[in-house]
Amino acid sequence: MSRLNITTKEQKRFEANLHDELHNNIFLLTQEYPPTKEFQAVFKKDMFVKSNSAAFQQVTHYLFTLLDPDLTKKKIPLWPLYDSKSERDFRKQVAEMTDAIRVKYQQVAIPPIMPSQLVCPGGYNFAKYVLKLSMLVMCEHLKKDVATKESQLLSPIRPHPNPVVTNAIVRNLKLKTGAVEARVKQTWQNFQEEFVAATAGAGSLVQDLARLEGELRGLNLELKELKMCANQTRRVDGEGLDGLREEMAHLEGIRNLCSMCRESLTYLNNDRLELKFNKNESIAKSFGCLNVVDGEELNLHNFFSGLTVLLASGDFDMSASSNQLNDIINFVSELTEKYNKLINN
């Protein structure tokens, strides 16, 4: 029972490898000979593990066309297939095409196939048939160069009854192997030269890269220093601006003071001084015991009587020396000059 299980596992592994090899062969062919969109739609791995009529039609027609396009057109004149009758005829044509290939390529052991076997194309035997067909197509592709259509593979040495023929085959083989060795040697020499040149160029690039990295580091340091200087300058400018604001506020106070002094001088220099009473302005309501405001009017008698008493008491001293007046005039002049300069600025 154990031996039977091992055999079954080995058989499954063998069949899986067969399907993988079939897929790889056809995939390599598609890289050299691009297939149609219909082929690409059905081509996939393990496509013949089960019956797959669409893949059978596309793959076999593709392989037949690569192997012998003229014979394919002769044996399969109707393509693509449109109905069940054309599909039935196609199965017969595949069997006939297989027989023709077996006759033309007798050294290849392609198994024969019957139309009845193609009704459900899938499974191990069918995959083995398609694998053999794909191997034949690949072998024929390798024998001929796509451009020159000349043989690129050496024919195998087979003993011949006539020694002269055998010697001629050996000489031909030696000539071809010598030519191959010469091409290989030249290719290797070219590769060595290209490799040395590429190595030198790579070394130069590495040096340039190291130099550029050093320059980049230097530039980054300079940029960092410039940013620090800019930040310091910004802070200094901010402090200077604050000082300028304080100075401007101080000068604004001086301007207001100068304006008040100018108004006072203008009033004092006027020959026609007038004493006006405004009930809305703040004013002392009385001097001592005398009421100076009587209702809506100013009581001048009481006002001057109280003023006389206030002056006589000595509490209200408005006397000033000439030096003090000069100092006040000089101070006002300096303030006026500063104010004018500020206005000009």
Disulfide bonds with the S-S distance in Angstrom:
none
